[in-house]
Amino acid sequence: MCRIKFSVLHCGSTLMSPSMPYGRGDFLFANGFAVPEDNKVWMPVSAYLIEHPKGRILIDTGWSRKVSPTAEGTQRQGINRIIPINSLVSFEGRVERRKSIDEQLAQQGIAPKDIDCVILSHMGPDRVSGLESVAEARNIMVSDTEYKSANRFGSRLLRYQPKMWKDTPIRTFSFDKTGRGPVGNSCDLFGDGSVHLVHLPGFTRGMTAVVLKNDKKFVLFYSDAGFGKEAWRKMMLPGLCVDRKLAYRSLMWVRQMSMSPACVASFANHDPEVVPQTMVI
């Protein structure tokens, strides 16, 4: 197979409780409850552009320019603005100048219509906020498990903002029983083994990891199964999990994959140690 180029893009950052990255499933403090603003930390929000022989793939979209209209300051991004409980599960986002996903694509001469497939690892606000700016992509995909979960009333109340995708044409895909991944479910995007979408439940119910493979080498994009190398090295779960047992199982799989001699690199979405870069596999 021809060489495959991919780029790590930082599309803004999110202010969160320090318990969120390595909170061991502690829901209350991970969501910022009783945590002073000065104690919170800014974490990058990544998206990934893959230039594959069979098309351009974008994983996640980061924060929209609407979050920081003047490229300065922050704007509260509550999960749900309707009832007071929102204040317990809200985050702040910001996007620096020329760093929204559409702005970064434009700098490379890529229009949204030139993207063959947008894959959403999950439907949290900092993954789908930029969707409207790439709505002309040929396909926008998310797992049917994640889509169903994100549109439930309770999920909308606590974690998701459906208004961010309500006008975007999203196509769902189903995982197959392949034996691949922590629960044995995956989807071969092109049918040639080069891009596997792997079910990675725990942080959300339908979260997807992407395994980019070329010959015997691969790169792993594991979203929020862990918040960086420290997470899988010390087996520390994110503070917010819908199922801690599945989250642990998923993080163990990430650890095994990341430590494989065939692994060129593995990327967590919010890892502050990862800088924007371009690599070839």
VEXDREN-2710 file (C-alpha; in Angstrom, 1 decimal):
% VEXDREN-2710
k/r/px/py/pz
1/MET/0.0/0.0/0.0
2/CYS/1.1/3.6/-0.6
3/ARG/2.3/5.6/2.4
4/ILE/-0.4/7.3/4.5
5/LYS/0.0/10.8/5.9
6/PHE/-1.9/12.0/8.9
7/SER/-1.9/15.3/10.9
8/VAL/-2.6/15.9/14.5
9/LEU/-4.6/19.2/14.8
10/HIS/-5.4/21.1/17.9
11/CYS/-8.8/22.8/17.5
12/GLY/-9.1/24.7/20.7
13/SER/-8.9/23.6/24.3
14/THR/-11.2/22.8/27.1
15/LEU/-11.1/24.0/30.7
16/MET/-11.9/21.1/33.1
17/SER/-11.5/19.8/36.6
18/PRO/-8.1/18.2/37.3
19/SER/-10.1/15.2/38.3
20/MET/-11.4/14.7/34.8
21/PRO/-8.2/13.3/33.2
22/TYR/-7.2/10.9/35.9
23/GLY/-10.2/10.9/38.3
24/ARG/-10.7/7.1/38.5
25/GLY/-14.3/7.4/37.6
26/ASP/-15.2/10.1/40.2
27/PHE/-18.2/11.6/38.5
28/LEU/-18.9/14.5/41.0
29/PHE/-15.5/16.2/41.1
30/ALA/-14.6/15.3/37.5
31/ASN/-17.5/17.6/36.4
32/GLY/-16.1/20.5/38.3
33/PHE/-18.5/20.5/41.2
34/ALA/-17.0/22.5/44.1
35/VAL/-13.7/22.9/42.1
36/PRO/-12.5/26.6/42.1
37/GLU/-12.0/28.0/38.6
38/ASP/-8.3/28.7/39.4
39/ASN/-7.7/25.0/40.1
40/LYS/-9.1/23.9/36.7
41/VAL/-6.8/23.0/33.8
42/TRP/-6.8/23.7/30.1
43/MET/-6.5/20.6/27.9
44/PRO/-6.1/20.5/24.2
45/VAL/-8.9/19.3/21.9
46/SER/-7.5/17.3/19.0
47/ALA/-8.8/16.4/15.6
48/TYR/-7.0/14.2/13.1
49/LEU/-6.7/14.5/9.3
50/ILE/-5.8/11.4/7.4
51/GLU/-4.8/11.5/3.8
52/HIS/-5.5/7.9/2.7
53/PRO/-5.2/6.6/-0.8
54/LYS/-8.9/6.0/-0.7
55/GLY/-9.9/9.4/0.5
56/ARG/-9.4/12.1/3.1
57/ILE/-10.7/11.2/6.6
58/LEU/-11.2/13.6/9.5
59/ILE/-11.6/12.3/13.0
60/ASP/-13.6/14.7/15.2
61/THR/-14.1/18.4/14.6
62/GLY/-13.0/20.2/17.8
63/TRP/-14.6/23.5/19.0
64/SER/-16.4/25.8/16.5
65/ARG/-15.2/29.3/15.9
66/LYS/-18.5/30.3/17.6
67/VAL/-16.9/29.4/20.9
68/SER/-14.4/32.2/20.6
69/PRO/-15.8/34.6/18.0
70/THR/-13.0/37.1/18.4
71/ALA/-10.4/34.4/19.1
72/GLU/-10.1/35.8/22.6
73/GLY/-11.4/34.6/26.0
74/THR/-13.8/31.8/26.6
75/GLN/-17.5/31.0/26.4
76/ARG/-19.3/28.8/28.8
77/GLN/-20.3/25.6/27.0
78/GLY/-22.9/24.0/29.2
79/ILE/-24.2/20.5/28.2
80/ASN/-27.7/21.7/28.7
81/ARG/-28.8/25.2/29.4
82/ILE/-32.4/24.4/30.4
83/ILE/-32.2/23.4/34.0
84/PRO/-29.9/24.3/36.9
85/ILE/-28.1/20.9/37.0
86/ASN/-26.3/22.1/33.9
87/SER/-23.9/24.1/36.1
88/LEU/-22.5/20.8/37.5
89/VAL/-21.6/19.3/34.2
90/SER/-20.4/22.2/32.1
91/PHE/-17.0/23.0/30.6
92/GLU/-15.5/26.0/29.0
93/GLY/-14.0/26.0/25.5
94/ARG/-11.8/28.4/23.6
95/VAL/-10.3/28.4/20.1
96/GLU/-7.2/30.4/19.2
97/ARG/-7.0/32.5/16.1
98/ARG/-6.9/30.4/12.9
99/LYS/-7.3/27.1/14.9
100/SER/-10.9/26.0/14.2
101/ILE/-11.1/23.0/12.0
102/ASP/-12.4/24.8/8.9
103/GLU/-9.7/27.5/9.3
104/GLN/-6.9/24.9/9.6
105/LEU/-8.3/22.9/6.6
106/ALA/-8.4/26.1/4.5
107/GLN/-4.8/26.8/5.3
108/GLN/-4.0/23.5/3.6
109/GLY/-6.2/24.3/0.6
110/ILE/-8.9/21.7/1.7
111/ALA/-12.6/22.6/1.5
112/PRO/-15.1/20.7/3.6
113/LYS/-16.5/19.1/0.4
114/ASP/-13.0/17.6/-0.2
115/ILE/-13.3/15.5/3.0
116/ASP/-14.5/12.0/2.1
117/CYS/-15.4/10.9/5.6
118/VAL/-15.8/12.6/9.0
119/ILE/-15.7/10.0/11.8
120/LEU/-16.9/11.1/15.2
121/SER/-15.2/9.2/18.0
122/HIS/-18.2/10.2/20.2
123/MET/-20.7/13.0/20.3
124/GLY/-19.4/15.1/23.2
125/PRO/-19.6/18.9/22.6
126/ASP/-15.9/19.4/21.9
127/ARG/-16.1/16.6/19.2
128/VAL/-19.2/17.9/17.3
129/SER/-19.0/21.7/17.9
130/GLY/-17.2/22.2/14.6
131/LEU/-19.6/19.9/12.6
132/GLU/-21.5/22.6/10.9
133/SER/-18.4/24.1/9.4
134/VAL/-17.6/20.7/7.7
135/ALA/-21.2/19.7/6.9
136/GLU/-20.4/19.5/3.2
137/ALA/-18.2/16.5/3.8
138/ARG/-19.3/13.5/1.7
139/ASN/-19.9/11.4/4.7
140/ILE/-20.3/12.1/8.4
141/MET/-20.3/9.0/10.5
142/VAL/-20.8/7.9/14.1
143/SER/-21.6/4.5/15.6
144/ASP/-25.3/3.7/15.9
145/THR/-24.7/2.9/19.6
146/GLU/-23.3/6.3/20.3
147/TYR/-25.9/8.1/18.2
148/LYS/-28.8/6.4/20.0
149/SER/-27.2/7.0/23.4
150/ALA/-26.5/10.7/22.7
151/ASN/-30.1/11.3/21.7
152/ARG/-31.7/9.8/24.8
153/PHE/-33.4/12.3/27.2
154/GLY/-31.1/11.6/30.1
155/SER/-28.0/11.8/28.0
156/ARG/-29.1/15.1/26.5
157/LEU/-29.7/16.4/30.0
158/LEU/-26.2/15.5/31.3
159/ARG/-23.6/15.2/28.6
160/TYR/-24.7/16.1/25.0
161/GLN/-26.0/19.0/23.0
162/PRO/-28.1/17.7/20.1
163/LYS/-28.5/21.2/18.8
164/MET/-24.9/21.0/17.7
165/TRP/-25.7/18.3/15.1
166/LYS/-29.5/18.7/14.5
167/ASP/-29.0/20.2/11.0
168/THR/-26.1/18.0/10.0
169/PRO/-26.5/14.9/7.8
170/ILE/-25.1/12.1/10.0
171/ARG/-24.9/8.5/8.9
172/THR/-24.6/5.8/11.5
173/PHE/-22.6/2.6/11.2
174/SER/-22.8/-0.7/13.1
175/PHE/-19.9/-2.6/14.6
176/ASP/-19.4/-6.2/13.4
177/LYS/-18.5/-9.1/15.7
178/THR/-14.9/-9.4/14.5
179/GLY/-13.1/-10.2/17.7
180/ARG/-11.1/-7.0/17.4
181/GLY/-11.0/-4.5/20.3
182/PRO/-11.8/-4.7/24.0
183/VAL/-15.4/-6.1/23.4
184/GLY/-14.7/-7.8/20.0
185/ASN/-16.6/-5.2/17.9
186/SER/-15.2/-3.2/15.0
187/CYS/-15.9/-2.0/11.5
188/ASP/-13.5/-2.2/8.6
189/LEU/-14.1/1.2/6.9
190/PHE/-12.7/0.4/3.4
191/GLY/-12.8/-3.4/3.6
192/ASP/-9.0/-3.7/3.2
193/GLY/-7.9/-3.7/6.9
194/SER/-6.2/-0.2/6.6
195/VAL/-8.8/1.7/8.7
196/HIS/-10.6/-0.1/11.6
197/LEU/-13.2/1.6/13.7
198/VAL/-13.1/-0.2/17.0
199/HIS/-15.8/-0.1/19.7
200/LEU/-14.3/1.4/22.8
201/PRO/-17.1/1.6/25.4
202/GLY/-16.8/2.9/29.0
203/PHE/-16.3/6.7/28.7
204/THR/-19.4/6.7/26.5
205/ARG/-21.5/3.8/25.3
206/GLY/-20.6/3.9/21.7
207/MET/-17.2/5.6/21.6
208/THR/-15.0/4.7/18.6
209/ALA/-11.2/4.3/18.3
210/VAL/-9.5/4.4/15.0
211/VAL/-6.7/2.0/14.0
212/LEU/-4.8/3.2/11.0
213/LYS/-2.7/0.4/9.6
214/ASN/-0.2/0.2/6.7
215/ASP/1.6/-3.1/6.2
216/LYS/2.6/-4.4/9.7
217/LYS/2.6/-0.9/11.4
218/PHE/-0.3/0.9/12.9
219/VAL/-1.3/4.2/14.6
220/LEU/-4.0/4.2/17.3
221/PHE/-6.4/7.2/17.9
222/TYR/-8.1/6.2/21.2
223/SER/-10.2/9.3/21.9
224/ASP/-11.1/9.6/25.6
225/ALA/-10.5/6.0/26.7
226/GLY/-7.6/7.6/28.6
227/PHE/-6.3/11.2/28.6
228/GLY/-2.7/10.4/27.7
229/LYS/0.2/8.0/28.1
230/GLU/0.0/8.3/31.9
231/ALA/-3.5/7.0/31.8
232/TRP/-2.7/3.6/30.2
233/ARG/0.7/3.3/31.9
234/LYS/-0.9/3.6/35.4
235/MET/-4.4/2.4/34.4
236/MET/-6.1/5.6/35.5
237/LEU/-9.6/6.0/34.1
238/PRO/-11.2/9.3/33.1
239/GLY/-13.2/10.9/35.9
240/LEU/-16.4/10.6/33.8
241/CYS/-17.5/7.1/32.7
242/VAL/-20.8/5.5/32.0
243/ASP/-19.5/2.1/32.8
244/ARG/-16.2/1.8/34.8
245/LYS/-15.8/-1.9/34.2
246/LEU/-16.0/-1.4/30.4
247/ALA/-13.8/1.7/30.7
248/TYR/-11.1/-0.3/32.4
249/ARG/-11.4/-3.0/29.8
250/SER/-11.1/-0.5/27.0
251/LEU/-8.1/1.2/28.6
252/MET/-6.3/-2.1/29.1
253/TRP/-6.8/-2.7/25.3
254/VAL/-5.4/0.7/24.6
255/ARG/-2.4/-0.1/26.8
256/GLN/-1.8/-3.4/25.0
257/MET/-2.1/-1.8/21.6
258/SER/0.1/1.2/22.6
259/MET/2.9/-1.1/23.9
260/SER/2.9/-3.3/20.8
261/PRO/6.1/-3.2/18.8
262/ALA/4.0/-2.6/15.7
263/CYS/2.5/0.6/17.1
264/VAL/4.1/3.7/15.6
265/ALA/2.1/6.1/17.8
266/SER/-1.0/6.3/19.9
267/PHE/-3.0/9.4/20.5
268/ALA/-5.5/10.5/23.2
269/ASN/-7.6/13.4/22.3
270/HIS/-6.8/15.6/25.3
271/ASP/-3.1/14.7/25.8
272/PRO/-1.2/17.9/26.7
273/GLU/2.1/16.2/25.8
274/VAL/1.0/15.8/22.2
275/VAL/1.8/18.7/19.9
276/PRO/0.4/19.4/16.4
277/GLN/2.4/17.4/14.0
278/THR/2.3/15.5/10.7
279/MET/3.5/11.9/10.3
280/VAL/3.7/9.3/7.6
281/ILE/3.1/5.6/8.1
END
